[in-house]
Amino acid sequence: MDKAASIKRDYRTDNFIRFLLDGKREITQEEVEIRKKNLDLSLLNGPFAVAMIAPDYSGIPFGEKDVFFGYYEKYIKEYLFKIDISAYTYMNSFNNIVVLLAYNGKEAVTDSINSIFIKLHEELIEKFSLEVFIGIGNIVDTYNGLAESTANAQEMLSFKYQYADRGVVNIATIVKFQYNISRGNGIEFERVIGCFKDGNLGKMEIRLNELVESVRHRPNVSGTSIRRTLVELAVHILHTASNAGVDVDSVLGNTDPYRFIIRQNHTEIITEWIMKISSKLLNLIHNRHQTEEKIVIQKAKSYIEENLSDINLGLMQVSNVVGLSNTYLSQLFKKETGVGITNYITEMRIERAKQLLAETSLSAAEISRQVGFVSAGYFGQVFKKNVEVTPQEYRRNTLKN
């Protein structure tokens, strides 16, 4: 490109360029030329590309942010000017720096744009020590295409953890990345996720190696393609664990999965790391499930003990209270207690009846009602079957002692 100059800044220029980038209505070529002439915007000629620069300002004290924003934007503008790029910059309402590149009749090449912003990303990291991602929209030739490029640049930031190349996500290359990822999300990918959900680490390791090999043998594949697939896999695993109620940050610590994976040169290091965090996550999921199951069983037991007098008390009623299906609660209850829920209810009724027989003068008929039997006769049959004596005999034996 020829020696560049910064596009002149004043409120009229700001309004006009932001109007073009917002794209709220189309503007004719004639209107643009008139505005350009009136505003002396001779540098505003296509092809164009819009970039969105999003630093993480969270570490900047609130009172210092306004000054920092201005300094950050100024550094970007001066950097682009230094490398002969005609550009217009401003900060949007999200505190992201919007950069309009105007190539003034020169060819805008995707690889060249990537190189510019990858280098800028490195400069910003070194200068400000803040995490930053850059989204780049599509190259357009017309002013009416600027709004599309702006929207695409903004959208690219939402893909920063899946597709960023050294902090930069370019829509011109994301289609290729998405293709690779969607291929990764095939049967081999789903098998790894399935093994994780099943808690089968041994099989998961086998499936993970199969996934890597399936990506490695695709046409024109690169190490970056494999790493991106493994980034996507790690995101799925962490998402699955998070949905299970696990604190994934406690497992990750200070490790950023995206940055860790993308920076590795050896696939074996990545797969070992994925298996390591998967093991930790599964242990936490298992412990959480055990805790949750114990809480559910205790809730079921408490409800049973409080409602023994209800003749309708049974599996369906307890299932509704604890929010589980009949089948699952039945299996879970037996696993935790060693007895089926119906038998447990009967045992609790008999224990309550024994207590009432020993400590009160209530009749067997009244006791049968208080412990939820439909009749005194049925109560007597069940009692004798479980205690081997009738209710009356049990009372007499207790009084003798």
HUMO-V266973 format. One line per field, one symbol per residue. ss: DSSP state (H for helix, E for strand, L for the rest). psi: psi as a letter, one per 30 degrees, with the letter a starting at -180 (. if undefined). burial: I if it has 16 or more other C-alpha atoms within 10 Angstrom, else O. A space follows every 50 residues. Layout:
ss = ???
psi = ???
burial = ???
This chain:
ss = LLLLLLLLLLHHHHHHHHHHHHLLLLLLHHHHHHHHHHHLLLLLLLLEEE EEEEELHHHLLHHHHHHHHHHHHHHHHHHHHHLLLLEEEEELLLLLEEEE EELLLLLLLHHHHHHHHHHHHHHHHHHHLLLEEEEELLLELLHHHHHHHH HHHHHHHHHHHHHLELLEEEHHHHHHHHHHHHHHLLHHHHHHHHHHHHLL HHHHHHHHHHHHHHHHLLLLLLHHHHHHHHHHHHHHHHHHHHHLLLLHHH HHLLLLHHHHHHLLLLHHHHHHHHHHHHHHHHHHHHHHHHHHHHHHHHHH HHHHHHLLLLLLLLHHHHHHHHLLLHHHHHHHHHHHHLLLHHHHHHHHHH HHHHHHHHHLLLLHHHHHHHLLLLLHHHHHHHHHHHHLLLHHHHHHHHHH L
psi = llkllkkkkleeeeeeeeeeeehfllkleeeeeeeeeeghhffiklllkk kjjjljgffkkeffeeeeeeeeeeeeeeeeeeghkklkklkafggkjkkj kjfhflkjkeeeeeeefeeeeeeeeeefhkkklkkkllklfleffeeeee eeeeefffgefegkjhfkjkffffeeeeeeeeeehaeeeeeeeeeeefgi eeeeeeeeeeeeeeeeglkglleeeeeeeeeeeeeeeeeeeefggkjfff eebgkjeeeeeefkfkeeeeeeeeeeeeeeeeeeeeeeeeeeeeeeeeee eeeeefgffjfgkaeeeeeeefhlleeeeeeeeeeefgkleeeeeeeeee eeeeeeeeflgkleeeeeefggkfleeeeeeeeeeefglleeeeeeeeee .
burial = OOOIIIIOOOOOIOOOIIIIIOIOOOOOOOOIOOOIOOOOOOIIIIIIII IIIIIOIOOOOOOOOOOIIOOIIOOIIOIIIOOOIIIIIIIOOOIIIIII IIIIOOOIOIOOIIOOIIOIIOOIOOOOOOOIIIIIIIIIIOIIIIIIII IIIIIIIOIIIIIIIIIIIIIOIIOOIOOIIOIIIOOIIIIIIIIIIOIO IOOIIOIIOIIIOIIOOOOOOOOIIIIIIIIIIIIOIIOIIOOIOIOIOO IOOOOOIIOOIIOOOOIOOIIOIIIOIIIOIIOIIOOOOOOOIOOIIOOI IOIIOOIIIOOOIIIOOIIOOIOOOOOOIIOIIIOOOOOIIOOIIIIIII OIIIOIIIOOOOOIOOIIIIIIIOOOOOIIOIIOOOOOOIIOOIIOOOOO O
